[in-house]
Amino acid sequence: MSAREPHVVLSNYPLSRGFRQQLETRFPAGLRLVNIAELRQVSVRNLLSQLRRIRAERLSVATEDEASIALLPVLELLASMSRARQLYTVDAALRERAFNRGRALLHGLALAAESVAAAGSMLLARAALLRLRRSARRGVVPPGVDRVAYLNCNLWFGLKAGGSVGHISGVANALMDAGLKLDLFTAGDRLLVDERAKLVALPPPRTLALPLETSLYCFGRRSVAPVAAVLRREPVRFIYQRMSLGNYAGVTLSRRLGVPLVLEYNGSEAWVAKHWGRGLRFQKTAELAEEINIRHAHLIVTVSDVLREELLARGAEPQRIVTYPNCIDPKAFDPQRFSAAALAATRAEFGFGPAETIATFIGTFGQWHGVDVLAQAIRRMILERRAQLEALRLRFLLIGDGQKMPIVRETLALPDVERYVRLAGLVPQREAPRYLAASDLLLSPHVSNADGSRFFGSPTKLFEYMAMGRGIVASDLDQIGEVLRPAICLPLVNGAPAAAGAVAALARPGDVGSLIEGIELLAADATLRARLGQNARSLALSRYTWGHHVAAILEGVERLGALEGVPAPVPG
């Protein structure tokens, strides 16, 4: 029989770099981190099998944020299926609490009760959605007030990081910069939305249901009453909602209060779940919720021409669509914020010295980010181009975690990989500018959609890279290639010189060879990196700030009065 591990920490999602380091300091002997999201990528059966294989003296269930408390019953129940001798919970403040398998089984009863209630909520939601499908969009005129409601009904668990945090915070802050007061309704914290906004907490579920997606419908229905109570006391010019899976609270509130709904559409979450995740148990209901949001929103804001075309195909009228790419906060993403000493200290965190050339990727390791392609490129360089790596003193910093992390680890499982690569893990969004500023070149190796559909994204990190004034190597893929032009196109033809005014080097999507060529080209030429970085920053400041993005939204809102004379047609 195998020996027991000293200590396993179980979480639902990858833990942040900071929290992980705190745990490693608190529990220095033989700590192993396990996250449920990674274990269940194949199947629930695989998840349960892997849990049964855990033989540890101690297993701790870790929660890093307030919202994750709703996951505790499920996590404790899963932890009880392991063969660990001692079971504990540990929170972000490193507070510990012991529990036993009897308590975990009681959680199973509570989970069953909540699951029944959530299933009922989902049935009620589906009935409401079917009624809304038969209803015309309600005509409204924006009232002449200077307050808006930002509705973020995402149920997020774990560290909030990545482009979604920058998008939410950037739009909210820019709306206030435009002279509007803002109420932020959210189940989490205020992210990077500044203190000018009034924060109104939407209580997350105390216990999640199974299937987990039914909790989304339950939460959405429960969110309407507290938001409506606030908006009746303090009328708003419009409701701005970031569309999330299964949620149509903005539609309900807009119709109930007679207030315009501005919907932020970053792509179909139902499509993402089907093609990039494990799919949904109630796929058609999720698709119906998206249809209703698109149908009843008075204005739809999206971030790419591909998504605009999708919205038109789904029946949205062209005059109701505002298209503007993702953007940046120019104060946050400013390389001049950081002193030379601060940047040297950041590099030293990872064991990098001033003479080394750091190539950095930051992201959530999702299906479209191409981090697995980058890992293949790094592997090839270590195995086949080591002399070039050493001559360039080239090192790689990969910041983030997520679905593709197991593939990245497997690809980079080389004897001396630590000499060349650091896997930093997740970092808070507010820390991202510091890491980017400490880098020499920045990598955006996005890949095409596996099903052959067009790449619809507008990667926030692309604009953050541009604003930091560093050399960029990116994929020549739909909006990415459009934004980063003029460019040096890879592979080079006869050693062609850089294009005049170039802002980046563009590689063929998914092409490891041209990605390596771009990385080595910029790593070898500091003057070229500086020129590309300066051009990219100038372009970002001139076109791609959240102020530009919100100005386009407000222009669209101004059109609403004229548009609302004609109601939406009702399908037969």
C-alpha positions in Angstrom: 0.0 0.0 0.0 1.4 3.4 -0.9 2.5 5.9 1.8 0.2 8.7 2.7 1.0 12.2 1.5 1.5 14.8 4.3 -1.1 17.4 3.1 -3.4 17.9 0.1 -5.2 21.2 -0.5 -8.4 20.9 -2.6 -10.0 23.9 -4.3 -12.7 24.3 -6.9 -10.5 26.5 -9.2 -6.8 27.2 -9.4 -5.6 29.3 -6.5 -3.8 32.6 -7.0 0.0 32.9 -6.8 -0.3 34.9 -3.6 -2.7 32.6 -1.7 -0.7 29.6 -2.9 2.5 31.1 -1.5 0.8 31.8 1.8 -0.3 28.1 2.1 3.2 26.9 1.2 4.6 29.1 4.0 2.0 28.0 6.5 2.3 24.3 5.5 5.8 23.8 4.2 6.0 20.0 4.4 4.9 18.2 1.2 2.0 20.3 0.2 0.1 19.3 -3.0 -2.5 21.4 -4.7 -5.5 19.8 -6.4 -8.3 21.6 -8.1 -11.7 20.2 -9.1 -12.0 22.0 -12.4 -8.9 20.2 -13.6 -9.9 16.8 -12.3 -13.4 16.9 -13.9 -12.3 17.9 -17.4 -12.8 14.3 -18.6 -15.8 13.1 -16.6 -17.5 13.1 -13.2 -16.4 9.4 -12.9 -12.8 10.5 -13.4 -13.2 13.2 -10.7 -14.5 10.7 -8.2 -11.9 8.1 -9.1 -9.1 10.7 -8.6 -10.6 11.8 -5.3 -10.6 8.2 -4.0 -6.9 7.9 -4.8 -6.0 10.7 -2.5 -4.4 9.1 0.6 -3.2 11.9 2.8 -2.7 12.6 6.5 -4.6 15.8 6.0 -6.8 17.3 3.3 -7.8 21.0 3.5 -10.6 22.5 1.4 -9.5 26.0 0.4 -11.7 28.9 -0.4 -10.1 32.2 -1.6 -13.0 34.6 -1.8 -16.3 35.2 -0.1 -18.4 33.9 -3.0 -16.7 30.5 -2.8 -18.3 29.9 0.5 -21.3 28.7 -1.5 -19.1 25.9 -2.8 -18.1 24.7 0.6 -20.9 22.1 1.1 -20.1 20.6 -2.3 -16.3 20.7 -1.7 -16.6 19.2 1.8 -18.8 16.4 0.4 -16.2 15.7 -2.3 -13.4 15.8 0.2 -15.1 13.2 2.3 -14.8 10.8 -0.6 -11.0 10.9 -0.3 -9.0 8.6 2.0 -7.5 11.5 4.0 -7.4 11.0 7.7 -8.1 14.6 8.8 -10.4 17.0 7.0 -10.2 20.8 7.3 -11.4 24.0 5.6 -9.0 27.0 5.2 -10.0 30.4 4.0 -8.1 33.4 2.5 -7.1 34.6 6.0 -5.7 31.0 6.7 -8.4 30.4 9.3 -8.9 26.6 9.7 -11.9 24.6 10.8 -12.0 20.8 11.2 -14.9 18.8 9.8 -15.8 15.1 9.6 -17.5 12.9 7.1 -20.7 12.9 9.1 -20.9 16.7 8.6 -20.2 16.3 4.9 -23.0 13.8 4.5 -25.4 16.3 6.1 -24.2 18.7 3.4 -25.4 16.1 0.9 -29.0 16.5 2.3 -28.8 20.3 2.1 -27.4 20.0 -1.4 -30.3 17.8 -2.4 -32.8 20.3 -1.0 -31.2 23.2 -2.8 -31.0 21.3 -6.0 -34.8 20.6 -5.9 -35.4 24.4 -5.3 -33.1 25.4 -8.0 -34.7 23.0 -10.5 -38.0 24.6 -9.7 -36.5 28.1 -10.3 -35.1 27.0 -13.6 -38.6 25.7 -14.7 -40.1 29.0 -13.7 -37.4 30.8 -15.6 -38.0 28.8 -18.7 -41.7 29.5 -18.6 -40.9 33.2 -18.2 -38.5 33.1 -21.1 -41.1 31.4 -23.3 -43.6 34.2 -22.5 -40.9 36.8 -23.3 -40.3 35.1 -26.7 -43.9 35.9 -27.5 -43.7 39.5 -26.4 -42.6 42.6 -28.2 -39.7 44.6 -26.9 -41.1 47.4 -24.7 -40.6 50.8 -26.1 -38.8 53.2 -23.7 -37.2 56.6 -23.7 -34.1 57.2 -21.6 -35.1 59.4 -18.7 -33.2 62.6 -18.2 -31.2 61.6 -15.1 -27.5 61.2 -14.5 -27.4 57.8 -12.9 -26.9 54.4 -14.4 -27.1 50.9 -13.0 -24.4 48.4 -13.8 -25.7 44.8 -13.4 -23.0 42.1 -13.1 -24.8 38.8 -12.4 -21.8 36.6 -12.9 -21.4 34.0 -10.2 -17.6 33.9 -10.0 -15.6 31.8 -7.6 -11.9 32.1 -6.8 -9.6 34.9 -7.8 -11.1 37.4 -10.2 -8.5 37.8 -12.9 -8.2 38.4 -16.6 -9.8 40.5 -19.2 -13.3 40.3 -17.8 -12.2 42.1 -14.7 -10.6 44.9 -16.8 -13.7 45.1 -19.0 -16.1 45.5 -16.1 -14.0 47.9 -14.2 -13.0 49.9 -17.3 -16.6 50.4 -18.5 -17.9 51.3 -15.1 -15.1 53.8 -14.3 -15.4 55.4 -17.8 -19.1 55.9 -17.4 -18.4 57.8 -14.2 -15.6 59.7 -16.0 -18.3 60.8 -18.5 -20.2 62.5 -15.6 -22.7 59.8 -14.7 -23.3 58.4 -11.2 -23.2 54.6 -11.0 -24.7 51.9 -8.9 -22.8 48.6 -9.2 -24.9 45.5 -8.5 -22.8 42.4 -8.1 -22.5 39.2 -6.2 -18.8 39.8 -5.7 -16.6 42.7 -4.7 -16.1 45.9 -6.7 -13.1 44.5 -8.6 -11.2 47.6 -9.9 -14.3 49.9 -9.9 -13.3 52.9 -7.9 -15.0 54.3 -4.8 -17.2 56.7 -6.7 -19.5 53.8 -7.5 -22.2 52.8 -5.0 -21.7 49.1 -4.4 -25.0 47.1 -4.0 -24.3 43.5 -3.0 -26.4 40.8 -4.6 -26.3 37.9 -2.0 -24.8 34.8 -3.7 -26.4 31.4 -3.0 -25.5 30.1 0.4 -25.4 26.6 -1.1 -25.0 25.7 -4.8 -27.2 23.2 -6.5 -26.5 20.3 -8.8 -26.4 20.6 -11.7 -24.5 23.8 -11.0 -26.1 25.7 -13.9 -29.5 25.5 -12.2 -28.1 27.8 -9.5 -27.6 30.5 -12.1 -31.4 30.6 -12.8 -32.2 30.6 -9.1 -29.7 33.5 -8.5 -31.0 35.5 -11.4 -34.6 35.3 -10.2 -33.6 36.2 -6.7 -31.6 39.2 -7.9 -34.5 41.1 -9.5 -36.3 42.2 -6.3 -33.3 43.9 -4.5 -32.2 45.7 -7.7 -35.8 46.9 -8.4 -36.1 48.2 -4.9 -33.0 50.4 -5.3 -34.0 51.6 -8.8 -37.5 52.6 -7.7 -35.9 54.9 -5.1 -33.1 56.2 -7.5 -34.2 56.2 -11.1 -31.5 55.5 -13.7 -31.0 56.6 -17.3 -30.4 53.0 -18.4 -29.5 49.6 -17.1 -26.2 48.2 -18.3 -25.8 44.5 -18.0 -22.9 42.3 -18.8 -24.6 39.2 -20.3 -24.0 36.0 -18.3 -25.1 32.4 -18.7 -28.8 31.9 -18.1 -29.4 35.4 -16.7 -32.1 37.7 -18.0 -32.6 39.9 -14.9 -31.9 43.0 -17.0 -34.8 42.2 -19.3 -37.2 41.7 -16.4 -36.0 45.0 -14.7 -36.2 47.0 -17.9 -39.7 45.9 -18.7 -40.9 46.3 -15.1 -39.4 49.8 -14.6 -39.7 51.2 -18.1 -35.9 51.8 -18.3 -33.7 51.1 -21.4 -31.5 48.0 -21.3 -28.0 48.2 -22.7 -26.6 44.7 -23.1 -22.9 43.9 -23.2 -22.5 40.8 -25.5 -19.0 39.2 -25.6 -20.1 36.1 -27.3 -22.5 33.2 -26.7 -21.8 31.6 -23.3 -23.9 28.6 -24.4 -21.7 28.2 -27.4 -18.5 28.4 -25.3 -19.9 25.8 -22.8 -20.7 23.4 -25.7 -17.4 23.8 -27.7 -14.8 24.8 -25.1 -16.2 23.2 -21.9 -18.2 20.1 -20.9 -21.5 21.3 -22.3 -24.6 22.2 -20.4 -27.3 19.9 -19.1 -29.9 22.4 -20.2 -28.3 23.8 -23.3 -31.6 24.8 -25.0 -32.7 26.9 -22.0 -29.4 28.7 -22.0 -29.7 29.4 -25.7 -33.3 30.7 -25.1 -32.1 33.1 -22.4 -29.5 34.5 -24.8 -32.2 34.9 -27.5 -34.4 36.8 -25.1 -31.6 39.1 -24.0 -30.7 39.9 -27.6 -34.4 40.4 -28.5 -35.4 42.7 -25.6 -32.2 44.8 -25.2 -32.6 48.3 -26.5 -28.9 48.6 -27.3 -26.4 45.8 -27.6 -22.7 46.6 -27.2 -20.2 44.1 -28.6 -16.5 44.1 -29.2 -15.8 42.7 -32.7 -17.2 42.8 -36.2 -17.6 39.0 -36.1 -19.9 39.3 -33.1 -21.8 42.1 -34.8 -22.4 39.8 -37.7 -23.6 37.1 -35.4 -26.0 39.4 -33.7 -27.4 40.5 -37.0 -27.9 36.8 -37.9 -29.7 36.3 -34.6 -32.2 39.1 -35.4 -30.8 42.2 -33.8 -31.4 45.3 -35.9 -28.2 47.1 -37.0 -29.2 50.4 -35.5 -29.3 48.8 -32.1 -25.7 47.5 -32.2 -22.7 49.4 -31.0 -19.3 47.7 -31.9 -16.1 48.8 -30.3 -13.1 46.7 -29.3 -11.9 46.1 -25.8 -9.7 48.8 -24.4 -7.5 49.8 -21.5 -7.3 52.2 -18.6 -4.4 54.4 -19.6 -3.6 55.4 -16.0 -3.3 51.7 -14.8 -1.5 50.5 -17.9 1.3 53.1 -18.0 4.9 51.8 -17.9 6.0 55.1 -16.4 4.3 54.1 -13.1 7.1 51.8 -12.2 10.6 52.8 -11.2 13.7 50.9 -12.4 14.2 49.6 -8.9 10.6 48.3 -8.8 10.9 46.5 -12.1 14.2 45.0 -11.0 12.5 43.7 -7.8 9.7 42.2 -9.9 12.1 40.4 -12.1 14.0 39.1 -9.0 10.7 37.6 -7.7 11.2 34.9 -10.4 15.0 34.8 -10.3 15.5 36.9 -13.4 18.4 39.4 -13.6 18.7 42.7 -15.5 20.6 41.1 -18.4 18.0 38.5 -19.2 15.3 39.0 -21.9 11.9 38.1 -20.5 9.1 37.1 -22.9 5.8 37.1 -21.0 2.3 35.6 -21.6 -0.6 36.5 -19.3 -4.0 35.0 -19.5 -6.5 32.4 -18.1 -5.1 29.5 -20.2 -8.4 29.1 -22.1 -9.1 27.3 -25.3 -8.5 30.3 -27.6 -5.4 31.8 -25.8 -2.9 29.5 -27.6 -0.8 28.9 -24.5 -0.4 25.3 -25.5 1.1 26.4 -28.8 3.4 28.7 -26.9 4.5 25.7 -24.7 5.2 23.7 -27.8 7.4 26.6 -29.1 9.3 26.9 -25.8 9.8 23.1 -25.8 11.2 23.1 -29.3 13.5 26.0 -28.5 14.9 24.2 -25.4 15.4 20.9 -27.3 16.6 22.2 -30.7 17.7 25.9 -30.3 19.3 26.0 -26.9 22.4 27.8 -28.1 20.1 30.6 -29.4 18.3 30.7 -26.1 21.6 31.1 -24.3 22.9 33.7 -26.7 19.8 35.8 -26.4 19.6 35.1 -22.6 15.9 34.5 -23.4 13.6 33.4 -20.5 9.8 32.9 -20.4 7.2 34.0 -17.8 3.8 32.4 -18.1 1.2 34.1 -15.9 -2.2 32.5 -15.3 -3.8 29.1 -14.9 -6.8 27.3 -16.2 -8.1 24.6 -18.6 -4.9 24.3 -20.6 -2.5 24.1 -17.7 -2.2 20.3 -17.6 -1.2 20.4 -21.3 1.3 23.2 -20.6 2.9 21.2 -17.7 3.1 18.0 -19.7 4.6 19.8 -22.7 7.2 21.5 -20.6 8.1 18.4 -18.6 11.8 18.7 -19.4 14.8 18.0 -17.0 16.1 21.6 -16.8 13.0 23.6 -17.9 13.2 25.8 -14.7 16.3 27.4 -16.2 14.2 28.9 -19.0 10.5 29.0 -17.8 8.6 30.3 -14.8 4.9 29.3 -14.3 3.7 32.1 -12.1 0.1 31.1 -11.6 -2.9 33.4 -11.3 -2.3 37.0 -10.2 -4.8 39.7 -9.4 -5.7 42.0 -12.3 -4.4 45.0 -10.5 -0.9 43.4 -10.5 -0.9 42.7 -14.2 0.7 46.1 -15.2 3.7 45.5 -13.0 4.5 42.1 -14.5 4.1 43.4 -18.0 6.3 46.4 -17.3 9.0 44.2 -16.0 9.0 42.2 -19.3 10.9 42.8 -22.6 8.4 41.3 -25.0 4.8 40.2 -24.7 3.2 37.2 -26.4 -0.4 36.7 -27.7 -0.4 33.4 -29.5 -4.2 33.0 -30.0 -5.5 30.2 -32.1 -8.4 29.7 -34.5 -11.7 28.1 -33.3 -11.5 24.3 -33.6 -14.9 24.1 -35.2 -13.8 26.3 -38.1 -15.9 29.3 -37.0 -14.4 32.7 -37.1 -12.4 34.0 -34.2 -14.8 36.4 -32.5 -12.7 37.7 -29.6 -11.3 41.0 -28.7 -8.5 40.0 -26.2 -8.2 42.6 -23.5 -4.6 41.6 -22.9 -3.8 42.7 -26.5 -4.6 46.3 -25.7 -2.9 46.0 -22.3 0.2 44.8 -24.1 0.0 47.8 -26.5 -0.3 50.3 -23.7 2.7 49.0 -21.9 5.0 49.9 -24.8 6.8 46.6 -25.1 7.5 44.6 -28.3 4.6 42.2 -29.1 4.5 38.9 -31.0 0.9 38.0 -31.7 -1.3 35.8 -34.0 -2.5 37.3 -37.2 -6.1 36.4 -36.4 -9.2 38.4 -37.2 -9.4 41.5 -34.9 -5.9 40.9 -33.5 -4.3 41.2 -36.9 -6.6 44.2 -37.8 -5.6 46.1 -34.7 -1.9 45.3 -34.9 -1.3 46.8 -38.3 1.0 47.9 -39.9 3.1 44.9 -38.7 6.1 42.7 -39.4 4.5 39.6 -41.0 6.0 36.2 -40.2 7.6 34.2 -41.6 10.0 36.9 -43.0 10.5 36.8 -46.7 14.2 37.3 -47.6 14.9 38.9 -44.3 12.4 41.7 -45.1 12.9 44.9 -43.0 10.2 46.0 -40.6 7.2 47.7 -42.1 7.1 51.5 -41.5 5.2 52.4 -38.4 4.8 48.7 -37.4 3.3 48.0 -34.0 3.9 44.3 -33.6 5.2 41.1 -35.2 2.4 38.9 -36.5 2.7 35.1 -36.7 0.5 32.6 -38.4 -2.1 31.3 -35.9 -1.0 27.9 -34.5 2.3 27.9 -36.4 5.0 27.1 -33.9 7.8 27.9 -36.4 6.7 31.5 -37.1 6.0 32.1 -33.4 9.6 31.1 -32.6 10.8 33.3 -35.4 9.0 36.3 -34.0 10.1 35.7 -30.5 13.8 35.4 -31.5 13.6 38.4 -33.8 12.4 40.7 -31.1 14.5 39.1 -28.4 17.6 39.8 -30.5 16.9 43.5 -31.2 16.2 45.9 -28.3 15.9 48.9 -30.7 13.2 47.1 -32.7 11.3 46.2 -29.6 11.4 49.8 -28.4 10.2 51.1 -31.7 7.3 48.6 -31.9 6.4 49.3 -28.3 6.3 53.1 -28.8 4.1 52.8 -31.9 1.8 50.3 -30.1 1.4 52.6 -27.1 0.6 55.6 -29.2 -2.0 53.6 -31.1 -3.6 52.4 -27.9 -3.9 55.8 -26.4 -5.3 57.3 -29.5 -8.1 54.7 -30.1 -8.4 52.1 -27.4 -9.1 53.6 -24.0 -12.3 52.8 -22.1 -13.2 56.5 -22.6 -13.4 55.9 -26.4 -15.4 52.7 -25.8 -17.9 54.4 -23.4 -18.3 57.4 -25.7 -19.6 55.0 -28.4 -22.0 53.5 -25.9 -23.4 56.9 -24.9 -23.8 57.9 -28.5 -25.9 54.8 -29.0 -28.0 55.6 -25.9 -28.7 59.0 -27.4 -30.2 57.3 -30.4 -32.7 55.3 -28.3 -35.4 58.0 -28.2 -35.7 58.0 -32.0 -35.4 54.2 -32.2 -38.2 53.4 -29.8 -41.0 54.6 -32.0 -41.1 51.2 -33.7 -41.6 48.1 -31.5 -39.8 44.9 -32.2 -41.8 42.4 -34.3 -43.3 39.4 -32.5 -42.5 36.1 -34.2 -45.6 34.2 -35.5 
